[in-house]
Amino acid sequence: MKSWCKTLVACSLSIGLLSACSSSDVEEEPVSPLPEIEASVFPEISWSASVGRGVGDYYSRLRPAARYDKLFVADRYGQVVAFDAATGAKVWSRDFSSAFKDNILAKNKGAKLAAGVTAARNMVFIGGESGLLGALDAETGETKWLSMASGELLSAPTVAEDVVVVSTSAGTLEAFKIEDGEKLWTYESKLPTLTLRGTGSATYEAGGFFVGTADGKIAVVIKNNGQAAWEQAIYTPKGGNEFTRMADVDMQPLIIGDNLYAVSFNGNLVSMELRTGRVVWSRKYSSFHELANSGVNLFLVDDFSRIYSVDRRNGLETWSNIELTNRNLTSAAVFKNYLVVGDFEGYLHFIDKSTGTLVGRIEVDSSGLYSQPLVVGDSIYVQTRAGKIARITLP
């Protein structure tokens, strides 16, 4: 119970879980101090800007999106800004909070943006905790349409051809027309009594949306009709209480070739056959972060901020790094020969992806980094809790 409470407090995953941890059974594990390194890479901030008030201490997966030579960024309170991706010059700015004030179902909840940003089909898609999903014109920032989902929107929408889907906190995957926001279908999964705060985005491939569920499964939902082609548990919840039975898949399934890779909280990292859902191999890891990949390796940040490299062909561990334990790391991203992760003090760390050795870092902002770094070509874009957006490059 001690480790459960420590993890959940450190990561601010669930108010319900936080209230269950009394001071008598919390034994704080130390946060790793900033390790000394022999730097061989020296990242620089090529430009930075401020976007609203950021996300503060709230749970959020807001993350920039890059497309059409622009970088699209939002803050929790409704500010949406498009920058020139190369120079950082502001292209347009939109106060999206008015859309929530004007919607009868969302007006009393405020913007509370937490889902997005996704840029596709010359539009920018974004949503909030009220369930309101909006589509903005990528060139001007003007609102194209608004629709209501059945629950909170906490992860980025997924666009597939003429459809955009969102995963909600109510356990549903909901599809809307790209053209006008008309709701097409709703797929419902079982929602356990107790879940982590968060949902994973769906991945689209070969006519189906692959999505993780709160009860430890991967489901593939057919785009044309919203019916499930198959569901497969990656971990069967065990234990005598709701805490130990939590097995949320709160990450976006990773598809490489004919296989899908996913990880659950308090559960497993698995490789599955894409067509059938058959589990090829399974290894014991616990995470709510996104997976990264390069070559034959998967990279995983677990719920204690330990980092692992795993051979995706057989699930065997090739290296691990515990130097950043409990520093509330972001999901990892691959950048050239490195793995990059952010931490709660605002440092972006560079790790040799072949050996797991820390080889460089840069302090971006003391408010902290919370979402997966976005890698686009020779650039890394990060967003801080205080609303700073920065482009990181190597000289």
Secondary structure, DSSP 4 states (H G I P E B T S, - for coil): -HHHHHHHHHHT--HHHHHT--GGG--PPPPPP------S---EEEEEEE-TT--TTS------EEETTEEEEE-TTSEEEEEETTT--EEEEEETHHHHHT-TTTTTT---EEEEEEEETTEEEEEETT-EEEEEETTT--EEEEEE-SS-B-S--EEETTEEEEEBTTSEEEEEETTT--EEEEEE----SS--S--PPPEEETTEEEEE-TTSEEEEEETTT--EEEEEESS---SSSTTTT-----SPPEEETTEEEEE-TTEEEEEEETTT--EEEEEEE---SPPEEETTEEEEE-TTS-EEEEETTT--EEEEE-TTTTS-PPPPEEETTEEEEE-TTSEEEEEETTT--EEEEEE--TT-B-SPPEEETTEEEEEBTTSEEEEEE--
